[in-house]
Amino acid sequence: MTEHPLRLALESTLAELGLPLAPVECLLSYLDLLARWNAIYNLTAVRDPQDMLRQHLADCLAVVGPMSRQWAQPPGGGADATPRAIRVLDVGSGGGLPGVVLAAMFPHWQVVCVDTVGKKAAFIRQAAAELGLRNLSGEHVRVEALRCAPFDVITSRAFASLVDFTRLTRSLLAPQGVWMAMKGRAPTDERAALPGDIEVFHVEPLTVPGLQAERCLVWMRLRPAPTNPAPAA
């Protein structure tokens, strides 16, 4: 029996990125669900499932390796995974990108997707139920109004400028947490506009399989507060 082209393309993408193949079924089901809902609710301007895989799914899968290295936890929830559940907030998640992908790849993490559009938050909740992702939830709320425990990583994909992204979410960042903004070209002007207490500690170029476009991750964190020197004796 000939394998479905989407499956072959997804397996090839995972292999090229050095990621486990175990989540293939979950990710294929997610693509199918996204395409079905998209026909009614316009979750994304991309209509063709093959294009969804290349422009959306592969784009989000490209951040899995960097996130795994940042937290020293392998994707897939293997036996060598650290027991601690990393808390992830995906801001302006839309159709669950990258939140649903991260929840599928890191089943031991807790992922919260936030969107101001009710149908998009409802889609994420439906995806969590249909895909059996107990570690995924969707919230219909403005992120600045979200009230919950702080997050180890706050991420966004084409959500806002770095200034607005960090300003709206800084109260939700854990003391040792990081921001991870998915961007196209390195946002030099946005970086220069950040307040002095936010440090960009890494801008990481990404290669997305099948996508000939610039992509990068901008990693940020709060600078430690200066300590006052002890008074002279």
Buried (B, 14 or more C-beta within 10 A) or exposed (E): EEEEEBEEBBBEBBEBBEBBEBBBEBBBBBBBBBBEBBEEBEBBEBEEBEEBBBBBBBBBBBBBBBBBEBBEBBBBBEEEBEEEBBBBBBBBBBBBBBBBBBBBBBBBBBBBBBBEBEBBBBBBBBBBEEBEBEBBBBBBBEBEEBEEEBBBBBBBBEBBBBBEBBBBBBEBBBEEBBBBBBBEEBBEEBBEEBEEEBBBEBBBEBEBBBBEEEBBBBBBBBEEEEEEEEEEE
